[in-house]
């Protein structure tokens, strides 16, 4: 994975299971999303705040970031 594919986000850790992390950017549980623990590295900054490193696509899928203006999303069925 190349560096441009990674994002570094300040997050709040709401819960942790053996396979996943429930994270949000604001601390609001209503805006939290799940990320596979195998895809994310957390550097804890206290009890619930952390710096998360993960692939851009995982952050998008969890709703932690949004696509940039003008950025195209690949079509699910392109090339079929």
N, C-alpha and C positions, 0 to 999 in steps of 0.2 A: 504494500500500500504506500503510495507516495504521499509526501507531506501535504500537498494541496487537497487531498481527499479527507484529511482530518480536520476536525473543529475542536476548539478549546472553549468550553462554556462554564461560566459560574452557575452552579445549580444548587438546589436544595434536595437532599435525600429524604424522601418520605418513608420508604420502606425498602427492605432488601430481602431477597429470597436466594436460595442456592443458585438459581438460574437467572434472576433478573433484578434490575434496579428501578425503582419508581421515583422519577426525577421531575422537577419543575424548575423553571427559570425564576419564578417570582415567590416561591414559597406557598403558593395557593394550590391546594390539592386538586381543585377543579381543573387546573391546567397542567396536571402532571401526566407523564407518559412513561411507558415501560421500555427499557432498553436491556438487551441481553447482557449479562455481566461479562460474558466472554468478549464482547465488543467494546467495552467501556473501561477506562482506567480512572479511578477517583483519587484525587489528592485532597484529603479532608482538611478543612479550615475551621475546625470547631466541631460541635456535636452534629449539626445537620447541613452545614454549608460545605461545598467542595468545588474543586476545579475538575471538570470531566473532560476527558479526551476520548473521542469516538469518531467513527467514519461519518462524513457529512450525510450520507443516505440514512444512517441509523437515527441521527438527530432529526432529520426531516420526517421520517416515519413515526417517530415518537411525538412529533409536534413541538419539539424544543426550539426549532428554528423554522423559518419560512423561506421559500425560494426567493432568490434575489430578483429584482426587477430585470426583465429581459432574459432571464435564465430559462432555457427550455428544459422541460422534464421529458425524459425519454418515454416514448409510448410503450405501453405494456405489450402490445401485439405487433410492434414494428418488426418487419422482416419475416413475418410468418407467411 
